Amino acid sequence: MDNIELGLQLMVVGMSAVFLILIIVIWGGKLLIKAVNKIAPEEESLKKASAAPAVVDNTTMAVLQQVVAQVTGGKGRVVSAKKV
């Protein structure tokens, strides 16, 4: 009976330790993400905000319209398209 109690006690202590370590890792990761985003913001968002959207040329637009018409059976249409 003593072995079962010791085993259960070790299991509870071990699982608690793992749980606490995982919580610390999660909080540390969130803190690291916030710090990095504050120190070095993403460069792409700055470029996208300042650059005008690139328009798709007429040939590509015609191909897109044909593909959409074929896939949707003539029910769909392309109103506009931009390069991402």
VENSULWO-V288500 format. One record per backbone hydrogen bond with DSSP energy under -0.5 kcal/mol. NH is the residue of the N-H (numbers start at 0). CO is the residue of the C=O. E is the energy in kcal/mol with one decimal. If there is no record, write none. Layout:
# VENSULWO-V288500
NH | CO | E
NH | CO | E
This chain:
# VENSULWO-V288500
4 | 0 | -1.8
5 | 1 | -2.3
6 | 2 | -2.4
7 | 3 | -2.7
8 | 4 | -2.4
9 | 5 | -2.5
10 | 6 | -2.2
11 | 7 | -2.5
12 | 8 | -2.4
13 | 9 | -2.6
14 | 10 | -2.7
15 | 11 | -2.1
16 | 12 | -2.2
17 | 13 | -2.3
18 | 14 | -2.3
19 | 15 | -2.6
20 | 16 | -2.3
21 | 17 | -2.4
22 | 18 | -2.1
23 | 19 | -2.3
24 | 20 | -2.3
25 | 21 | -2.4
26 | 22 | -2.5
27 | 23 | -2.5
28 | 24 | -2.4
29 | 25 | -2.3
30 | 26 | -2.5
31 | 27 | -2.4
32 | 28 | -2.4
33 | 29 | -2.3
34 | 30 | -2.3
35 | 31 | -2.6
36 | 32 | -2.4
37 | 33 | -1.7
38 | 34 | -2.4
39 | 35 | -2.9
45 | 41 | -0.7
46 | 42 | -1.8
47 | 43 | -2.8
48 | 44 | -1.6
49 | 45 | -1.3
50 | 46 | -2.3
53 | 82 | -0.5
55 | 80 | -1.1
60 | 56 | -2.2
61 | 57 | -2.2
62 | 58 | -2.1
63 | 59 | -2.6
64 | 60 | -2.3
65 | 61 | -2.1
66 | 62 | -2.5
67 | 63 | -2.6
68 | 64 | -2.2
69 | 65 | -2.3
70 | 66 | -2.7
71 | 67 | -2.5
72 | 68 | -0.6
73 | 68 | -2.5
74 | 71 | -0.8
78 | 76 | -0.6
82 | 53 | -2.4
